[in-house]
Structure formats: structure tokens, C-alpha cells
Amino acid sequence: MDTPGLLNRPLSERNDIEKLAIASLQHLQSVIVYVVDLTEDCGMSVEDQLELRRDMKEQFLKPEQPWIDILSKNDLRTSYKKTDLYFKDVCSPTPVSVLEESALKALKSRLTEELVSFLTEDVGASGEAVEAVEGKPSFEDSGVKDIQDGGDELVNFLTEDVGASGEAVEAVEGKPRFEDSGVKDI
């Protein structure tokens, strides 16, 4: 699920869309992707983005849950602000540039691998459901039945709205288009 951008402010000051994003993060288990804009063109200072990142990790990241840091607008890296502060907190971000189409395929591959790995952790070698990790729904209950046999279908489902260049393509009926998802930097 792609949540709208969150601003670094108290819950009482957040709008309904931000509250929905917070509720989703509290209840859904998936890969968390945190996008940072070091140009500060997003309207938030690097300090606020890092504080929000720390808060999100503390509140929502579970031990078995993947977290991926994305450093957006890599084509504008000469305009980055406070990189020393950012790299003090973030060890291995994935720098991407939609404009230059750099690292988009690698990011797509990593996201797919992380998500498939996360979704299939509860599946034994035989493909049968095994006991769930505490606090995580069992694979059997996830609605994904034959991931071992149909893994390609899941990968296609997760990535079919994004063309080779990372641009939005025609959406499948009933599924939102990539460009409507609110993701601007990836």
C-alpha cells in the first residue's frame, strides 16, 4: 500500500489522509519504504524528514519487517542539503532518479525480492503453511495460496503498472494506476 506523505507533526494536527496512513502502518504488515528528499523541495527540512523517519521506525517497524530507505532526486545531488546529517542516521539508502531513470530497475527488483521474501517467510520447503511469527498473520490466512508455484504471478501483479522506464502504464481494471498512487519520486 502506498500511503500519502506524512508531515512531521503531532497526531492531533494531522489531517484525515495522514491519520489513515498512520492506521494503515499500524495494522498492515509489509515492506516499509521511506523516501527522503535532501533538496528540501518537498517542503520539509532534512531534520524534519529524519525525525519523522525515526518516529516511524520506532512506532511501526516490527523486527521481521523490511525497511528500505530511498534517497530521491539523485539527479539533483548537487542541491542536496545536510548530507552529513542524513548519512549519520541512514547507512545504506538507495539513491534513485526518475528523471535520469537511474536505479529504478534495481529498486524495483529489490522491492519485489523483499516483498516476496516477506510474504513467503511462513511457507516451508514443501510450500505448506508453517507456524506464524508472533504478531504476524500466518501465510495460510494471507489470501496468497500458491506463492511457491505462482511466484511469477505475484511479481507480475506487484510490478505490472510500471513500465521498463519506470513510467506509468495502463492500469489493470480495478487496480489503481501507478501515477495515481501519490508516489512522485520513484
Salt bridges, closest charged atoms under 4 A:
GLU18 OE1 - ARG9 NH2 2.29
ASP37 OD2 - LYS73 NZ 2.84
GLU40 OE2 - LYS82 NZ 3.31
GLU47 OE1 - LYS82 NZ 3.22
ASP69 OD1 - ARG53 NE 2.79
ASP89 OD2 - ARG54 NH1 2.16
GLU114 OE2 - ARG110 NE 3.96
GLU121 OE1 - LYS136 NZ 2.79
GLU160 OE2 - LYS175 NZ 3.25
GLU179 OE2 - ARG177 NH2 2.76
